[in-house]
Amino acid sequence: MLGPIIVKPVNQQDMVILPESLTKLVIFSKQTGLELEKSSFTLDSGFDSKTNKDLIKEHKLVPVINPNRRNTKQPIAIARMYRWFNKAQYKERYKVERT
């Protein structure tokens, strides 16, 4: 294997290929001696779901996903969503993505 490359049709959603992509990334990193355990895995709010967070945690990574408010209007619920969110790490993701 040369790298964790996933080839899919351009109309395939990122959400659909996340499990396979993440698994291949972890396998590739182990083969190359790169330890990803406890590393942050940063995604945008489109990936904010319990399923995705659990998948990331199964691979012993730390999910850093901007909470998706999903029309939440209650201040207490919004505050809970952001309780564990690391905004500083997320800002670094934005810098890298723009570059």
MOQUI-V507005 format. One record per helix or strand of 3 or more residues. SS is the DSSP state (hx for helix, st for strand). FROM is the first residue (numbers start at 1). TO is the last residue. Records with the same first field share a line. If there is no record, write none. Layout:
BEGIN
SS = FROM-TO + FROM-TO
END
This chain:
BEGIN
hx = 14-31 + 45-47 + 50-58 + 75-81 + 87-98
st = 40-43 + 62-65
END
